[in-house]
Amino acid sequence: MTQPGLQKHIRCVPGDVGRYVLLPGDPARSRRIAEYFENPRLVAENREYTVFTGTFHGIPVSVCSTGIGGPSASIAIEELIKVGADTFIRVGSAGARQEYLPIGDVVVVTGAYRGEGTSQAYLPVQFPAIADLEVTNALLAAAREQGEKGYHGLSFTRDAYYVQDKELNEKLKTAGVMVSENECATLFVVASARRARCGAIVGTDSNIWLAEQPALEEKDRLFKIAERKEILIALRAIELLASAGAASAQGR
């Protein structure tokens, strides 16, 4: 017998997830994030979607992997909203797009160039892909608390991982775009369309502008450092958001 409200892809029902959900791409990162939860529970595991729910310092929180790219990310956030989530933080990987930005550091993404296709099914390309201000401010505050440099700025969200447009890359670099990845623009636009909150923090795993490229093993080592940083920052940001929400409710 099918459970009421069961979602086709993430295999969750209302009550399975918390209000706050972290969104990594990698299912294995879902497991690593869940290790920081108190009493983590594997809710569902289907296709690219691995969902855990628990608490962090008493706050109900979940994590759901989205796979790679906009189509699967849009499915995740759509179905998570249907089962009760309303605040999302992408915790992902990205390639640095400024020479000074090192591999193994973290960047809070404030908005994205819509170089992917999924978001265009939701809203016209003239609509900006902007991260939620409250979530972004919480991420920046959490990063400062943890002694990080506080890198923040725009991402180039794109679909074709192995295709580079050199002219566009140069233009976006000149315009100050910080990183490139595959999901932020989609998540920001879907969240806007569904009146949810979404922010993002990414760890850098490469940099196309380096004259001498590190070996893949070294890039992986550096990214593991960034991954731990971004997870801790995202979880602290949830604490700040929950605290602000509680204070707002008391003030009514």
Secondary structure, DSSP 8 states (H G I E B T S, - for coil): ---TT--TTT---TTSS-SEEEE-SSHHHHHHHHTTSEEEEEEEEETTEEEEEEEETTEEEEEE---SSHHHHHHHHHHHHHTT--EEEEEEEEEE-STTS-TT-EEEEEEEEEESSGGGGTS-TTS-EE--HHHHHHHHHHHHHTT----EEEEEEES-TT---HHHHHHHHHTT--EEESSHHHHHHHHHHTT-EEEEEEEEEEETT-SS---HHHHHHHHHHHHHHHHHHHHHHHHHHHHHHHHHHHT-
